[in-house]
Amino acid sequence: MERLRIASLFCGCGGTDAGMLGGFTFLGSKYEKHPVQIVYANDIDASAARIYDANFKHKCLVKDIRKIKAAEIPDHDILAGGFPCQSFSIVAQNPPRLGYRDENGRLFFEMCRILRNKKPLAFVAENVKGILSANNKHAFPLIIKEFEKCGYIVSWCLLNAANYGIPQRRERVFIVGIRKNIGRKFYPPDSTHRPESDLLAERKWVSLKRVVFPHAKVPKKYFFSDRAHKGLHNSNPAMNKGRAQDPEKVCNTVGAHLAKVSLNSTDPVLKINGRFRRFAPREVARIQSFPDTFRLPGPDTAKYKALGNAIPPVLMWHMTERLLEILVKGPAEDARTGREKRSYNMARICSKNTLIERILDEALKSLGLEYKRNVKGLPGKPDIVFEKNRLAVFCDSTFWHGRHYPECVERINTNKSFWKNKILRNMERDKKTTKELRYLGWKVLRFWDTDIENRMQAVIGKIEKILGAQK
Ligand SMILES: C[S@@+](CC[C@H](N)C(=O)[O-])C[C@H]1O[C@@H](n2cnc3c(N)ncnc32)[C@H](O)[C@@H]1O
């Protein structure tokens, strides 16, 4: 598979870009390189760009996006952009939230302009949760509609970084569009971690203590002064100032405001032996899931701002995994240009998948059976669910779910390790899902696509056997 080309708008210090590229380690886990390359990066802020440039081979162009013609941006397959969020953020109440009527709130139109002109295969936009309710909930539908008008099947999801092994509770809205002629819709990546309260979770949320420095090693300048402590002592407790974080839990959201954190604000801080301190920039980077190899040049204020604004790389890595998985499934080969076609060679292997679900669906329907499809509330979102009989059925693609693993990997010519890891992860996830469902008292049947295609009688027989036995 050829590397997909990414154009990165509002790139900031590069959280999005680090996550999309992959090839880094965080808290001992390896996030594999993705078969992508960044062909363009832009931001208006020179101090964020300074950090960006220290970390990537290519450079960030420092310029107002409103002054850049679409023709100046190279052709690309994916347009990424966490457009500025201050005007949508609930935290940024002063000045009040203006939403899309404010100049900054209108910058998503710049993404639309580039999409209309460049027509990449897909785009990913990110913003704060507040965007969902901005302008009395009028802004968000308008934004979605504008993106749709550019020729994309648009979906959105609200993801919490903590559910992906990041030691921070950070809820962000992702808007993802896939070009209409590809005929696919994005769906969010499965979470990898669950809150402590989830008894079934194999992996729990990662606590803050995993990423903070031993306090003796933290320079004095990060501790608040006696005067600040006195001020806090005199403040009204109901104001909930000086929000000391529990190191045993995930951290509250770290935002760009950290540059101005004081004990009088509601930003997260640490309290050790009665003394409060702010996080050091490297700790903020870790709370955001940047690897320790990510360089942070420049003054602390610039670091706090850029890091607080960033999309956590690990979260963006999971988003990219899912996007690539969906893009390479694309069936509409004839709608693609020569280059795009080459990028989609993998499609031949897996495009049958949804068709297979439909074949089984038709067969079950013809028998007059009662069932539901793609039930979201159950682990693994089973393809077919017989609720009364508590039977969950999955249609597994021979390739993606590793029927002939490891031989199947040998047949792939490029990016072998990327595909291998992907298949391995699917296999692990399948096992986990089956275990979870059984634990919840469900029966689980998994069928290979080839069996559904060639041995339908046997497939139906197995399903009927379970349904019959329970009548
Ligand atoms: C939410 S941050 C994006 C952070 C980035 N996605 C990351 O992961 O590091 C929004 C960025 O938009 C940039 N920005 C704001 N107005 C801009 C404009 N008119 N042109 C280009 N960039 C702009 C800001 O400097 C800021 O870095």
The ligand as an SDF file (V2000), in Angstrom:
LIG
                    3D

 27 29  0  0  0  0  0  0  0  0999 V2000
   -6.6680   23.3670   18.9280 C   0  0  0  0  0  0  0  0  0  0  0  0
   -5.1570   23.9550   18.3010 S   0  0  0  0  0  0  0  0  0  0  0  0
   -4.6720   22.5820   17.3140 C   0  0  0  0  0  0  0  0  0  0  0  0
   -3.6570   21.7100   17.9780 C   0  0  0  0  0  0  0  0  0  0  0  0
   -3.1720   20.5670   17.1310 C   0  0  0  0  0  0  0  0  0  0  0  0
   -4.2560   19.8460   16.5210 N   0  0  0  0  0  0  0  0  0  0  0  0
   -2.3180   19.5900   17.9220 C   0  0  0  0  0  0  0  0  0  0  0  0
   -2.6920   18.4410   18.0690 O   0  0  0  0  0  0  0  0  0  0  0  0
   -1.2480   19.9930   18.4040 O   0  0  0  0  0  0  0  0  0  0  0  0
   -5.6510   25.1360   17.1100 C   0  0  0  0  0  0  0  0  0  0  0  0
   -4.4980   25.7660   16.3620 C   0  0  0  0  0  0  0  0  0  0  0  0
   -5.0330   26.6520   15.3660 O   0  0  0  0  0  0  0  0  0  0  0  0
   -4.0950   27.6860   15.1780 C   0  0  0  0  0  0  0  0  0  0  0  0
   -4.7570   28.8210   14.4840 N   0  0  0  0  0  0  0  0  0  0  0  0
   -5.6340   29.7110   14.9950 C   0  0  0  0  0  0  0  0  0  0  0  0
   -6.0150   30.5920   14.0490 N   0  0  0  0  0  0  0  0  0  0  0  0
   -5.3670   30.2490   12.9160 C   0  0  0  0  0  0  0  0  0  0  0  0
   -5.3480   30.7690   11.6010 C   0  0  0  0  0  0  0  0  0  0  0  0
   -6.0900   31.8420   11.2680 N   0  0  0  0  0  0  0  0  0  0  0  0
   -4.5610   30.1830   10.6870 N   0  0  0  0  0  0  0  0  0  0  0  0
   -3.8110   29.0910   11.0080 C   0  0  0  0  0  0  0  0  0  0  0  0
   -3.7880   28.5540   12.2280 N   0  0  0  0  0  0  0  0  0  0  0  0
   -4.5600   29.1010   13.1790 C   0  0  0  0  0  0  0  0  0  0  0  0
   -3.6440   28.0060   16.5960 C   0  0  0  0  0  0  0  0  0  0  0  0
   -2.3960   28.6720   16.6030 O   0  0  0  0  0  0  0  0  0  0  0  0
   -3.5980   26.6260   17.2440 C   0  0  0  0  0  0  0  0  0  0  0  0
   -2.3040   26.0890   17.2070 O   0  0  0  0  0  0  0  0  0  0  0  0
  1  2  1  0
  2  3  1  0
  2 10  1  0
  3  4  1  0
  4  5  1  0
  5  6  1  0
  5  7  1  0
  7  8  2  0
  7  9  1  0
 10 11  1  0
 11 12  1  0
 11 26  1  0
 12 13  1  0
 13 14  1  0
 13 24  1  0
 14 15  1  0
 14 23  1  0
 15 16  2  0
 16 17  1  0
 17 18  1  0
 17 23  2  0
 18 19  1  0
 18 20  2  0
 20 21  1  0
 21 22  2  0
 22 23  1  0
 24 25  1  0
 24 26  1  0
 26 27  1  0
M  CHG  2   2   1   9  -1
M  END
$$$$
